[in-house]
């Protein structure tokens, strides 16, 4: 995705470039806030891409509702890809503590203290930012597990002038959970909060055309804007539902109902076959789902199920990783399952 595919967000794109520019001198934070579906994840992904294009070190994680109570789930996703390089360079006590927290140690040792893990995380971030600016990209920060949040808050509050930046997206109105890692306290004056506003009709027209390959007459587009309040994800789901409704009924005039974004997403998943919904539940239950994980849990039907989900534009499968097209789809896949079904999937994932 490039800036050319992001419409109606010129100020937000400028804020991302300013964040990256300033990061070359000292720590910086960028918090993207707004309601579900407003476009936070799209901008978060763009910020990560721009960081890579500048050859910055990038560590990313997407916090999930399913793993909000799993200790160090997000810290493991952030540091896991670089653990092989960083762990050998840490003092023995810090290396052991972080290895256990990242579930990379098979030794039967006592659980490390929270302070030991936080100190190790600080040492790791200092190493990673020694030569090149480091960007931590955290999506859906409101679901960040407490252990990871506390370790990161400790580390970032003591990072000094290392060139470490954080770009985090979070739902607005989460009663303090939008800044789970206390960036505003760690870096006063160096954290920019961007509240995403609704899109207008022209921007939504381009969003719908880019995703569905069609447009709507102006009166219908106006109704879409009014119904969705300018929320791009809501508008896209409503447009998709209107197209499908017209195909079923043969009527030219779309029917507007009192749908919500959550109900539209749920209805979209409900139309998928049961084995596809099971595969999606497995993916939604993991913070970093892979095709191999889904195969181990679901069995031989995994590949066909994921292919079906990809055709429905619910997930993207790239280089063995499974990524939901939007976090709301992951939440819907998880919420739709019963408590018993969720527990069963968690057990099967643990066994795998």
Secondary structure, DSSP 4 states (H G I P E B T S, - for coil): --GGG--S-HHHHHHHHHHHHHHTTS-EEEEEEESTTSSHHHHHHHHHHHHHHTT-EEEEEE--GGGTTSTTHHHHHHHHTTHHHHGGGS-HHHHHHHHHHTT---S--PPPPHHHHHHHHHHHHHHHTSSS-EEEEEESGGG--HHHHHHHHHHHTT-TT--EEEEEEEETTSTTGGGTT-HHHHTTTSEEEEEPPPP-HHHHHHHHHHHHS----HHHHHHHHHHHTT-HHHHHHHHHHHHHHHHHH--SSPPP----HHHHHHHHHHTS-HHHHHHHHHHHHSTT-BHHHHHHHH-TTHHHHHHHHHHTTSEEEETTEEEESSHHHHHHHHHTS-HHHHHHHHHHHHH-
